[in-house]
Amino acid sequence: MKIKLSKKPKNPIVIGGFPGIGLIGTITTEFLIKHLDAKPIGNIWSEKLMPIAAIHESKIIQPLEIYYDKKHNILILHALSDIRGLEWQLGDALTEIGKAVKAKEIICIEGVLSKAETSNAYYITTSAAKEKVFNRIKTKVSIGPLKEGIIMGVTAALLLRNTSSPMSGIFVETHSKLPDSKASAKIIEILDNYLDLKVDYKPLIKAATEFEGKLKEMMAHAKATDEHKKNREQHLDYMG
């Protein structure tokens, strides 16, 4: 994977969100980018990524775009592409970015499928100092340590690698594989208290719901493209 950065902020917090269950990571990072007015400063590129070009305000959005919020010194990795099969490479890419900018912390956001009626949230961290912060915010938001469970994806790749930056994962239960705005709102509330972002919650559900529609359409197109590609590969002969 190739990493391109037009700027290298010093000691930022790095937040990564990827299209997983409930699209929690993608919805959350999209909202943070808009709310914090983060600006694009680079991307991660691989020819193994699905060729999806999102258009926003007549501008092309890269499948793995990197944004920067100068006010809070936060780097946000926003993923629109399916990353299945690329988890180790993305874990390595995030580790490389963390080293390049001397990140204070790398935070990954994930959704976990649950049959419970409530959306419980959990955390795991490699830093004793960050553990104290999570314990402190438990008086304001409902979140607890992940004591038992299985973690997969980029978060697992980062936790299993020896990174030079403290690593934390924040997980929220979701009840559907479809985009889940309410679960994303829970993550926003946790990040607001954890990082003192002073997020305005009023437009959250509306903004996330609008983005849900956009994501559903995009994922439908991606699925149709993938199926078309598979069908074409199955029937392709030397005549084309």
ROMI-312333 format. One record per residue: chain; residue in three letters; y, z, x of N, C-alpha, C in turn; residue number from 1. Coordinates in Angstrom, 3 decimals. Example, Ala and Ser with C-alpha at 12.3 -4.5 7.8 and 13.67 -1.06 7.14 Angstrom:
BEGIN
ATOM chain res n_north n_up n_east ca_north ca_up ca_east c_north c_up c_east n
ATOM A ala -5.690 7.800 13.190 -4.500 7.800 12.300 -3.300 7.800 13.200 1
ATOM A ser -2.250 7.080 12.850 -1.060 7.140 13.670 0.030 7.870 12.900 2
// end
This chain:
BEGIN
ATOM chain res n_north n_up n_east ca_north ca_up ca_east c_north c_up c_east n
ATOM A met -1.202 0.000 0.841 0.000 0.000 0.000 1.246 0.000 0.872 1
ATOM A lys 2.258 -0.732 0.426 3.514 -0.806 1.158 4.580 0.025 0.454 2
ATOM A ile 5.295 0.830 1.236 6.358 1.676 0.693 7.702 1.127 1.141 3
ATOM A lys 8.596 0.947 0.204 9.932 0.459 0.515 10.951 1.470 0.006 4
ATOM A leu 11.793 1.970 0.922 12.847 2.920 0.552 14.167 2.451 1.151 5
ATOM A ser 15.173 2.240 0.292 16.493 1.842 0.793 17.284 3.058 1.269 6
ATOM A lys 16.872 4.260 0.814 17.484 5.513 1.241 16.381 6.514 1.544 7
ATOM A lys 16.665 7.461 2.424 15.726 8.525 2.719 16.421 9.873 2.564 8
ATOM A pro 16.436 10.389 1.318 17.062 11.706 1.092 16.391 12.783 1.931 9
ATOM A lys 17.132 13.836 2.242 16.604 14.916 3.055 16.081 16.046 2.182 10
ATOM A asn 14.860 16.421 2.419 14.213 17.576 1.763 14.283 17.551 0.234 11
ATOM A pro 13.974 16.419 -0.403 13.993 16.403 -1.863 12.703 16.984 -2.434 12
ATOM A ile 12.693 17.191 -3.736 11.462 17.452 -4.479 10.977 16.102 -4.983 13
ATOM A val 9.697 15.827 -4.845 9.124 14.548 -5.280 8.293 14.786 -6.538 14
ATOM A ile 8.587 14.038 -7.600 7.848 14.143 -8.859 7.145 12.823 -9.126 15
ATOM A gly 5.848 12.890 -9.388 5.080 11.689 -9.692 4.445 11.774 -11.065 16
ATOM A gly 4.582 10.709 -11.838 3.957 10.642 -13.159 3.242 9.316 -13.318 17
ATOM A phe 1.970 9.347 -13.736 1.167 8.136 -13.805 0.569 7.954 -15.199 18
ATOM A pro 0.283 6.697 -15.573 -0.282 6.443 -16.909 -1.699 7.008 -17.019 19
ATOM A gly -1.807 8.190 -17.582 -3.110 8.810 -17.805 -3.260 9.122 -19.276 20
ATOM A ile -4.031 10.153 -19.583 -4.259 10.549 -20.969 -2.936 10.927 -21.632 21
ATOM A gly -2.663 10.316 -22.763 -1.427 10.584 -23.500 -0.196 9.984 -22.860 22
ATOM A leu -0.371 9.281 -21.744 0.749 8.705 -20.992 1.825 9.745 -20.680 23
ATOM A ile 1.370 10.988 -20.481 2.280 12.118 -20.269 3.188 11.887 -19.060 24
ATOM A gly 2.591 11.495 -17.936 3.370 11.321 -16.718 4.417 10.242 -16.834 25
ATOM A thr 4.057 9.122 -17.456 4.994 8.004 -17.583 6.135 8.337 -18.526 26
ATOM A ile 5.825 8.929 -19.671 6.869 9.294 -20.641 7.816 10.330 -20.046 27
ATOM A thr 7.243 11.328 -19.362 8.057 12.400 -18.785 9.002 11.870 -17.709 28
ATOM A thr 8.482 11.061 -16.792 9.340 10.540 -15.723 10.385 9.577 -16.268 29
ATOM A glu 10.031 8.812 -17.297 11.013 7.915 -17.924 12.187 8.718 -18.484 30
ATOM A phe 11.866 9.824 -19.160 12.925 10.658 -19.736 13.780 11.302 -18.645 31
ATOM A leu 13.132 11.792 -17.600 13.876 12.417 -16.502 14.826 11.422 -15.846 32
ATOM A ile 14.363 10.208 -15.633 15.201 9.170 -15.014 16.445 8.926 -15.849 33
ATOM A lys 16.268 8.824 -17.163 17.409 8.567 -18.049 18.337 9.777 -18.113 34
ATOM A his 17.756 10.955 -18.280 18.568 12.160 -18.442 19.338 12.507 -17.179 35
ATOM A leu 18.690 12.356 -16.034 19.318 12.716 -14.758 20.097 11.565 -14.145 36
ATOM A asp 20.070 10.416 -14.822 20.771 9.221 -14.328 20.334 8.882 -12.907 37
ATOM A ala 19.022 8.947 -12.686 18.464 8.642 -11.366 18.545 7.139 -11.099 38
ATOM A lys 18.761 6.777 -9.849 18.952 5.380 -9.472 17.743 4.882 -8.663 39
ATOM A pro 17.346 3.616 -8.856 16.224 3.076 -8.080 16.578 2.930 -6.609 40
ATOM A ile 15.697 3.411 -5.746 15.946 3.301 -4.298 14.738 2.720 -3.560 41
ATOM A gly 13.718 2.292 -4.305 12.564 1.717 -3.636 11.373 1.568 -4.557 42
ATOM A asn 10.237 1.223 -3.965 9.020 1.054 -4.736 7.792 1.131 -3.829 43
ATOM A ile 6.656 1.266 -4.473 5.366 1.187 -3.786 4.694 -0.085 -4.281 44
ATOM A trp 4.160 -0.871 -3.359 3.642 -2.182 -3.742 2.226 -2.401 -3.217 45
ATOM A ser 1.406 -3.014 -4.070 0.071 -3.438 -3.676 -0.318 -4.625 -4.539 46
ATOM A glu -0.980 -5.600 -3.950 -1.445 -6.749 -4.712 -2.590 -6.376 -5.644 47
ATOM A lys -3.129 -5.171 -5.492 -4.188 -4.704 -6.377 -3.630 -4.162 -7.696 48
ATOM A leu -2.311 -3.971 -7.758 -1.685 -3.523 -9.002 -1.730 -4.641 -10.037 49
ATOM A met -1.869 -4.251 -11.291 -1.827 -5.249 -12.351 -0.434 -5.878 -12.391 50
ATOM A pro -0.334 -7.213 -12.463 0.981 -7.871 -12.448 1.727 -7.723 -13.772 51
ATOM A ile 2.398 -6.575 -13.926 3.215 -6.310 -15.101 4.664 -6.186 -14.658 52
ATOM A ala 5.532 -6.987 -15.249 6.963 -6.907 -14.926 7.709 -6.442 -16.172 53
ATOM A ala 8.114 -5.185 -16.177 8.892 -4.650 -17.292 10.360 -5.056 -17.103 54
ATOM A ile 11.015 -5.391 -18.203 12.421 -5.774 -18.171 13.242 -4.730 -18.910 55
ATOM A his 14.268 -4.203 -18.249 15.167 -3.225 -18.877 16.600 -3.589 -18.531 56
ATOM A glu 17.405 -3.831 -19.571 18.802 -4.240 -19.395 18.900 -5.432 -18.435 57
ATOM A ser 18.020 -6.403 -18.679 17.974 -7.670 -17.929 17.590 -7.490 -16.461 58
ATOM A lys 17.036 -6.318 -16.122 16.593 -6.069 -14.753 15.085 -5.864 -14.722 59
ATOM A ile 14.446 -6.337 -13.662 13.004 -6.183 -13.512 12.680 -4.793 -12.969 60
ATOM A ile 11.764 -4.107 -13.651 11.318 -2.788 -13.212 9.971 -2.950 -12.518 61
ATOM A gln 9.871 -2.467 -11.299 8.641 -2.582 -10.529 7.533 -1.709 -11.134 62
ATOM A pro 6.258 -2.101 -10.969 5.154 -1.300 -11.516 5.147 0.137 -11.000 63
ATOM A leu 5.558 0.329 -9.730 5.655 1.669 -9.150 7.038 1.807 -8.519 64
ATOM A glu 8.002 2.213 -9.336 9.396 2.281 -8.899 9.747 3.708 -8.476 65
ATOM A ile 10.563 3.808 -7.429 11.012 5.118 -6.936 12.492 5.291 -7.252 66
ATOM A tyr 12.836 6.395 -7.919 14.217 6.690 -8.307 14.692 7.956 -7.589 67
ATOM A tyr 16.014 8.081 -7.494 16.579 9.260 -6.831 17.697 9.866 -7.664 68
ATOM A asp 17.575 11.162 -7.911 18.613 11.949 -8.575 19.329 12.758 -7.507 69
ATOM A lys 20.520 12.300 -7.136 21.269 12.905 -6.037 21.705 14.330 -6.361 70
ATOM A lys 22.110 14.579 -7.595 22.627 15.896 -7.985 21.600 16.993 -7.744 71
ATOM A his 20.352 16.746 -8.125 19.313 17.768 -7.986 18.405 17.509 -6.780 72
ATOM A asn 18.691 16.426 -6.037 17.894 16.043 -4.871 16.420 15.901 -5.243 73
ATOM A ile 16.169 15.001 -6.205 14.816 14.771 -6.701 14.459 13.295 -6.588 74
ATOM A leu 13.302 13.022 -5.997 12.726 11.674 -5.998 11.718 11.603 -7.142 75
ATOM A ile 11.770 10.532 -7.917 10.859 10.371 -9.053 10.082 9.074 -8.897 76
ATOM A leu 8.768 9.173 -8.858 7.933 7.983 -8.849 7.516 7.682 -10.282 77
ATOM A his 7.966 6.542 -10.790 7.731 6.151 -12.179 6.732 5.005 -12.200 78
ATOM A ala 5.563 5.222 -12.818 4.491 4.233 -12.813 4.305 3.612 -14.191 79
ATOM A leu 4.339 2.285 -14.241 4.078 1.556 -15.475 2.734 0.837 -15.433 80
ATOM A ser 2.181 0.682 -14.255 0.946 -0.084 -14.093 -0.275 0.821 -14.131 81
ATOM A asp -1.378 0.248 -14.584 -2.664 0.936 -14.530 -3.030 1.144 -13.058 82
ATOM A ile -3.345 2.378 -12.697 -3.602 2.688 -11.278 -5.063 3.054 -11.023 83
ATOM A arg -5.922 2.812 -11.987 -7.332 3.143 -11.798 -7.900 2.387 -10.596 84
ATOM A gly -8.579 3.142 -9.732 -9.132 2.563 -8.526 -8.202 2.652 -7.326 85
ATOM A leu -6.962 3.085 -7.576 -5.973 3.168 -6.503 -5.519 4.608 -6.235 86
ATOM A glu -6.261 5.558 -6.777 -5.825 6.952 -6.695 -5.709 7.463 -5.255 87
ATOM A trp -6.697 7.159 -4.417 -6.646 7.621 -3.025 -5.464 6.999 -2.286 88
ATOM A gln -5.276 5.694 -2.509 -4.167 4.993 -1.841 -2.816 5.541 -2.277 89
ATOM A leu -2.685 5.846 -3.575 -1.419 6.404 -4.070 -1.214 7.824 -3.559 90
ATOM A gly -2.300 8.571 -3.461 -2.202 9.912 -2.874 -1.703 9.839 -1.438 91
ATOM A asp -2.241 8.891 -0.690 -1.797 8.700 0.694 -0.339 8.243 0.747 92
ATOM A ala 0.045 7.359 -0.195 1.428 6.856 -0.229 2.408 7.988 -0.522 93
ATOM A leu 2.065 8.852 -1.479 2.930 9.990 -1.797 3.009 10.963 -0.622 94
ATOM A thr 1.891 11.152 0.055 1.888 12.013 1.243 2.803 11.433 2.317 95
ATOM A glu 2.733 10.116 2.501 3.575 9.440 3.492 5.054 9.572 3.136 96
ATOM A ile 5.366 9.412 1.846 6.752 9.568 1.398 7.217 11.001 1.640 97
ATOM A gly 6.339 11.964 1.298 6.674 13.373 1.503 6.997 13.685 2.955 98
ATOM A lys 6.225 13.116 3.867 6.471 13.324 5.294 7.767 12.653 5.739 99
ATOM A ala 8.013 11.429 5.228 9.186 10.659 5.651 10.492 11.351 5.268 100
ATOM A val 10.502 12.026 4.098 11.743 12.658 3.623 11.705 14.177 3.810 101
ATOM A lys 10.589 14.677 4.392 10.403 16.133 4.562 10.561 16.848 3.221 102
ATOM A ala 9.767 16.421 2.252 9.863 16.924 0.880 9.626 18.428 0.802 103
ATOM A lys 10.421 19.089 -0.032 10.231 20.521 -0.269 8.930 20.760 -1.023 104
ATOM A glu 8.605 19.813 -1.925 7.422 19.969 -2.768 7.108 18.630 -3.418 105
ATOM A ile 5.820 18.380 -3.626 5.381 17.225 -4.409 4.776 17.758 -5.702 106
ATOM A ile 5.295 17.277 -6.822 4.815 17.729 -8.131 4.203 16.542 -8.869 107
ATOM A cys 2.956 16.703 -9.316 2.307 15.672 -10.121 2.138 16.170 -11.554 108
ATOM A ile 2.336 15.253 -12.496 2.273 15.587 -13.921 1.065 14.892 -14.528 109
ATOM A glu 0.284 15.635 -15.305 -0.924 15.071 -15.894 -1.108 15.561 -17.328 110
ATOM A gly -1.768 14.748 -18.131 -2.201 15.155 -19.454 -3.705 15.377 -19.435 111
ATOM A val -4.179 16.374 -20.167 -5.624 16.619 -20.258 -6.015 16.630 -21.732 112
ATOM A leu -7.119 15.961 -22.037 -7.549 15.846 -23.423 -8.098 17.173 -23.923 113
ATOM A ser -7.684 17.563 -25.131 -8.098 18.844 -25.697 -8.234 18.726 -27.208 114
ATOM A lys -9.130 19.521 -27.770 -9.313 19.563 -29.219 -8.539 20.724 -29.840 115
ATOM A ala -7.875 21.504 -29.024 -7.107 22.655 -29.520 -5.892 22.175 -30.309 116
ATOM A glu -5.455 22.991 -31.256 -4.303 22.624 -32.080 -2.997 22.739 -31.307 117
ATOM A thr -2.943 23.646 -30.365 -1.725 23.828 -29.575 -1.850 23.107 -28.237 118
ATOM A ser -0.697 22.729 -27.666 -0.684 22.050 -26.366 -0.409 23.082 -25.272 119
ATOM A asn -1.464 23.659 -24.745 -1.310 24.634 -23.680 -0.985 23.932 -22.362 120
ATOM A ala -0.271 24.618 -21.508 0.122 24.045 -20.213 -0.388 24.928 -19.082 121
ATOM A tyr -0.742 24.285 -17.965 -1.306 24.990 -16.818 -0.692 24.445 -15.522 122
ATOM A tyr -0.828 25.210 -14.483 -0.338 24.760 -13.182 -1.344 25.114 -12.094 123
ATOM A ile -1.242 24.402 -10.987 -1.950 24.741 -9.764 -1.020 24.418 -8.613 124
ATOM A thr -1.008 25.246 -7.592 -0.100 25.016 -6.469 -0.746 25.460 -5.165 125
ATOM A thr -0.363 24.813 -4.091 -0.865 25.171 -2.760 0.069 26.142 -2.052 126
ATOM A ser 1.179 26.521 -2.722 2.210 27.342 -2.090 2.320 28.709 -2.763 127
ATOM A ala 2.253 29.754 -1.965 2.420 31.111 -2.500 3.825 31.308 -3.053 128
ATOM A ala 4.829 30.693 -2.420 6.215 30.802 -2.886 6.379 30.145 -4.252 129
ATOM A lys 5.750 28.983 -4.443 5.840 28.272 -5.724 5.064 29.019 -6.805 130
ATOM A glu 3.999 29.699 -6.402 3.228 30.523 -7.332 4.128 31.604 -7.934 131
ATOM A lys 4.990 32.185 -7.121 5.919 33.202 -7.605 6.912 32.622 -8.608 132
ATOM A val 7.348 31.383 -8.353 8.284 30.730 -9.285 7.607 30.497 -10.621 133
ATOM A phe 6.371 29.999 -10.598 5.643 29.773 -11.851 5.446 31.091 -12.600 134
ATOM A asn 5.139 32.165 -11.880 4.974 33.474 -12.518 6.276 33.954 -13.137 135
ATOM A arg 7.388 33.623 -12.477 8.687 34.054 -12.988 9.072 33.323 -14.285 136
ATOM A ile 8.778 32.028 -14.359 9.206 31.269 -15.544 8.275 31.483 -16.742 137
ATOM A lys 7.131 32.186 -16.517 6.206 32.441 -17.624 6.846 33.291 -18.714 138
ATOM A thr 7.937 33.976 -18.388 8.636 34.768 -19.399 9.455 33.877 -20.338 139
ATOM A lys 9.698 32.619 -19.924 10.517 31.698 -20.718 9.704 30.578 -21.360 140
ATOM A val 8.664 30.132 -20.659 7.829 29.047 -21.180 6.362 29.447 -21.106 141
ATOM A ser 5.564 28.854 -21.968 4.145 29.182 -22.021 3.378 28.312 -21.028 142
ATOM A ile 3.021 28.909 -19.904 2.251 28.212 -18.877 1.447 29.232 -18.088 143
ATOM A gly 0.246 28.869 -17.719 -0.594 29.781 -16.958 -1.310 29.054 -15.838 144
ATOM A pro -1.884 29.788 -14.906 -2.600 29.159 -13.791 -3.893 28.506 -14.266 145
ATOM A leu -4.231 27.377 -13.687 -5.490 26.708 -13.983 -6.579 27.385 -13.151 146
ATOM A lys -7.402 28.204 -13.809 -8.425 28.974 -13.089 -9.766 28.265 -13.038 147
ATOM A glu -10.070 27.468 -14.053 -11.326 26.723 -14.102 -11.025 25.332 -14.649 148
ATOM A gly -11.703 24.330 -14.111 -11.500 22.995 -14.636 -11.754 21.930 -13.586 149
ATOM A ile -11.631 20.684 -14.003 -11.814 19.548 -13.104 -10.544 18.715 -13.116 150
ATOM A ile -10.006 18.451 -11.934 -8.798 17.639 -11.804 -9.194 16.285 -11.228 151
ATOM A met -8.634 15.241 -11.810 -8.949 13.893 -11.350 -7.663 13.140 -11.037 152
ATOM A gly -7.810 11.928 -10.516 -6.656 11.061 -10.302 -5.871 11.363 -9.045 153
ATOM A val -4.589 10.951 -9.058 -3.725 11.100 -7.889 -3.522 12.571 -7.545 154
ATOM A thr -3.418 13.417 -8.569 -3.239 14.843 -8.328 -4.396 15.403 -7.508 155
ATOM A ala -5.617 15.045 -7.885 -6.793 15.503 -7.145 -6.778 14.958 -5.718 156
ATOM A ala -6.406 13.697 -5.565 -6.351 13.095 -4.227 -5.386 13.848 -3.330 157
ATOM A leu -4.233 14.233 -3.877 -3.239 14.972 -3.098 -3.724 16.371 -2.746 158
ATOM A leu -4.369 17.023 -3.706 -4.855 18.377 -3.466 -5.975 18.397 -2.417 159
ATOM A leu -6.757 17.323 -2.373 -7.877 17.264 -1.442 -7.460 16.835 -0.037 160
ATOM A arg -6.311 16.182 0.051 -5.806 15.792 1.364 -5.020 16.955 1.975 161
ATOM A asn -4.885 16.956 3.267 -4.045 17.945 3.944 -2.618 17.403 4.008 162
ATOM A thr -1.777 17.765 3.057 -0.401 17.276 3.035 0.512 18.252 3.764 163
ATOM A ser 1.598 17.724 4.291 2.556 18.570 5.004 3.535 19.235 4.046 164
ATOM A ser 3.542 18.796 2.787 4.462 19.350 1.787 3.687 20.220 0.800 165
ATOM A pro 4.293 21.292 0.284 3.648 22.052 -0.785 3.351 21.129 -1.960 166
ATOM A met 2.206 21.310 -2.594 1.771 20.436 -3.674 1.517 21.260 -4.920 167
ATOM A ser 2.066 20.801 -6.056 1.838 21.474 -7.332 1.445 20.450 -8.389 168
ATOM A gly 0.575 20.853 -9.278 0.210 20.023 -10.420 0.553 20.766 -11.696 169
ATOM A ile 1.151 20.054 -12.649 1.460 20.638 -13.956 0.705 19.829 -15.010 170
ATOM A phe -0.089 20.521 -15.820 -0.963 19.869 -16.784 -0.641 20.353 -18.193 171
ATOM A val -0.729 19.445 -19.158 -0.512 19.826 -20.551 -1.608 19.203 -21.407 172
ATOM A glu -2.100 19.961 -22.361 -3.148 19.469 -23.246 -2.557 18.479 -24.246 173
ATOM A thr -3.280 17.419 -24.496 -2.885 16.429 -25.496 -4.093 16.152 -26.389 174
ATOM A his -3.826 15.753 -27.621 -4.896 15.608 -28.606 -5.275 14.156 -28.860 175
ATOM A ser -4.646 13.264 -28.140 -4.890 11.847 -28.369 -4.728 11.077 -27.071 176
ATOM A lys -5.446 9.956 -26.978 -5.279 9.076 -25.828 -4.039 8.193 -26.005 177
ATOM A leu -3.452 8.239 -27.204 -2.218 7.505 -27.460 -1.039 8.268 -26.861 178
ATOM A pro 0.106 7.605 -26.655 1.283 8.291 -26.103 1.632 9.555 -26.890 179
ATOM A asp 1.819 10.663 -26.206 2.050 11.957 -26.834 3.419 12.511 -26.424 180
ATOM A ser 4.402 12.314 -27.296 5.771 12.759 -27.003 5.891 14.277 -26.977 181
ATOM A lys 5.195 14.947 -27.906 5.318 16.400 -27.993 4.792 17.075 -26.732 182
ATOM A ala 3.678 16.578 -26.215 3.132 17.145 -24.982 4.073 16.875 -23.813 183
ATOM A ser 4.690 15.700 -23.809 5.663 15.372 -22.758 6.868 16.305 -22.840 184
ATOM A ala 7.281 16.638 -24.062 8.398 17.562 -24.252 8.075 18.924 -23.650 185
ATOM A lys 6.810 19.331 -23.744 6.383 20.604 -23.166 6.547 20.579 -21.652 186
ATOM A ile 6.176 19.466 -21.023 6.332 19.323 -19.576 7.808 19.363 -19.190 187
ATOM A ile 8.651 18.685 -19.964 10.097 18.675 -19.698 10.647 20.095 -19.748 188
ATOM A glu 10.194 20.868 -20.727 10.657 22.258 -20.860 10.260 23.068 -19.624 189
ATOM A ile 9.031 22.861 -19.141 8.561 23.585 -17.956 9.365 23.176 -16.727 190
ATOM A leu 9.542 21.868 -16.522 10.295 21.383 -15.363 11.752 21.849 -15.415 191
ATOM A asp 12.302 21.928 -16.619 13.684 22.379 -16.779 13.846 23.802 -16.251 192
ATOM A asn 12.888 24.650 -16.583 12.947 26.032 -16.124 12.527 26.161 -14.658 193
ATOM A tyr 11.581 25.380 -14.244 11.066 25.453 -12.874 12.091 24.949 -11.854 194
ATOM A leu 12.827 23.878 -12.236 13.781 23.261 -11.312 15.241 23.480 -11.712 195
ATOM A asp 15.468 24.214 -12.811 16.836 24.493 -13.287 17.630 23.189 -13.481 196
ATOM A leu 17.093 22.304 -14.321 17.710 20.988 -14.540 18.744 20.976 -15.656 197
ATOM A lys 18.706 21.987 -16.509 19.609 22.059 -17.656 19.474 20.807 -18.541 198
ATOM A val 18.260 20.561 -18.956 17.954 19.389 -19.777 18.444 19.602 -21.206 199
ATOM A asp 19.034 18.559 -21.771 19.435 18.579 -23.176 18.224 18.144 -23.994 200
ATOM A tyr 17.632 19.074 -24.743 16.405 18.764 -25.467 16.627 17.957 -26.750 201
ATOM A lys 17.830 17.897 -27.270 18.068 17.242 -28.556 17.621 15.788 -28.618 202
ATOM A pro 17.949 14.977 -27.600 17.528 13.571 -27.697 16.110 13.315 -27.201 203
ATOM A leu 15.400 14.380 -26.776 14.106 14.184 -26.140 13.098 13.485 -27.052 204
ATOM A ile 12.848 14.047 -28.210 11.826 13.484 -29.089 12.189 12.061 -29.513 205
ATOM A lys 13.457 11.843 -29.833 13.894 10.502 -30.227 13.701 9.504 -29.091 206
ATOM A ala 14.133 9.886 -27.884 14.010 8.991 -26.731 12.542 8.736 -26.398 207
ATOM A ala 11.731 9.789 -26.435 10.313 9.644 -26.110 9.594 8.805 -27.156 208
ATOM A thr 9.967 8.969 -28.441 9.353 8.185 -29.506 9.677 6.706 -29.360 209
ATOM A glu 10.929 6.412 -29.008 11.316 5.019 -28.792 10.530 4.425 -27.631 210
ATOM A phe 10.356 5.223 -26.579 9.623 4.742 -25.420 8.139 4.583 -25.731 211
ATOM A glu 7.633 5.422 -26.634 6.246 5.294 -27.071 5.975 3.886 -27.579 212
ATOM A gly 6.875 3.413 -28.451 6.717 2.076 -29.018 6.694 1.012 -27.934 213
ATOM A lys 7.582 1.155 -26.957 7.659 0.192 -25.861 6.378 0.229 -25.026 214
ATOM A leu 5.873 1.461 -24.768 4.665 1.593 -23.972 3.446 1.029 -24.693 215
ATOM A lys 3.342 1.303 -26.002 2.218 0.791 -26.770 2.167 -0.727 -26.707 216
ATOM A glu 3.331 -1.345 -26.874 3.403 -2.808 -26.817 3.013 -3.311 -25.428 217
ATOM A met 3.509 -2.626 -24.385 3.229 -3.036 -23.009 1.745 -2.893 -22.687 218
ATOM A met 1.148 -1.767 -23.109 -0.264 -1.540 -22.837 -1.144 -2.530 -23.612 219
ATOM A ala -0.717 -2.886 -24.817 -1.458 -3.875 -25.612 -1.454 -5.224 -24.905 220
ATOM A his -0.287 -5.603 -24.372 -0.184 -6.866 -23.632 -1.042 -6.812 -22.367 221
ATOM A ala -1.010 -5.661 -21.688 -1.792 -5.510 -20.461 -3.282 -5.618 -20.754 222
ATOM A lys -3.725 -4.996 -21.850 -5.135 -5.040 -22.228 -5.550 -6.462 -22.566 223
ATOM A ala -4.691 -7.167 -23.330 -4.992 -8.548 -23.707 -5.077 -9.439 -22.471 224
ATOM A thr -4.165 -9.212 -21.513 -4.170 -9.995 -20.266 -5.435 -9.731 -19.472 225
ATOM A asp -5.837 -8.467 -19.403 -7.032 -8.091 -18.653 -8.280 -8.703 -19.281 226
ATOM A glu -8.370 -8.650 -20.628 -9.526 -9.220 -21.322 -9.583 -10.730 -21.146 227
ATOM A his -8.403 -11.357 -21.201 -8.338 -12.805 -21.009 -8.818 -13.173 -19.596 228
ATOM A lys -8.405 -12.371 -18.619 -8.792 -12.611 -17.232 -10.299 -12.471 -17.056 229
ATOM A lys -10.889 -11.429 -17.672 -12.326 -11.206 -17.562 -13.100 -12.342 -18.216 230
ATOM A asn -12.630 -12.770 -19.408 -13.302 -13.859 -20.116 -13.229 -15.149 -19.312 231
ATOM A arg -12.071 -15.384 -18.693 -11.901 -16.597 -17.903 -12.808 -16.575 -16.663 232
ATOM A glu -12.922 -15.397 -16.038 -13.782 -15.289 -14.857 -15.248 -15.492 -15.213 233
ATOM A gln -15.639 -15.050 -16.414 -17.037 -15.191 -16.846 -17.397 -16.642 -17.132 234
ATOM A his -16.424 -17.441 -17.632 -16.707 -18.804 -18.039 -16.234 -19.860 -17.027 235
ATOM A leu -15.619 -19.408 -15.950 -15.079 -20.358 -14.976 -16.202 -21.015 -14.175 236
ATOM A asp -16.168 -22.355 -14.093 -17.094 -23.059 -13.229 -16.310 -23.925 -12.262 237
ATOM A tyr -17.010 -24.775 -11.501 -16.307 -25.516 -10.460 -15.330 -26.557 -11.011 238
ATOM A met -15.426 -26.815 -12.337 -14.492 -27.754 -12.965 -13.228 -27.039 -13.409 239
ATOM A gly -13.167 -25.696 -13.338 -12.008 -24.922 -13.751 -12.019 -24.590 -15.226 240
// end
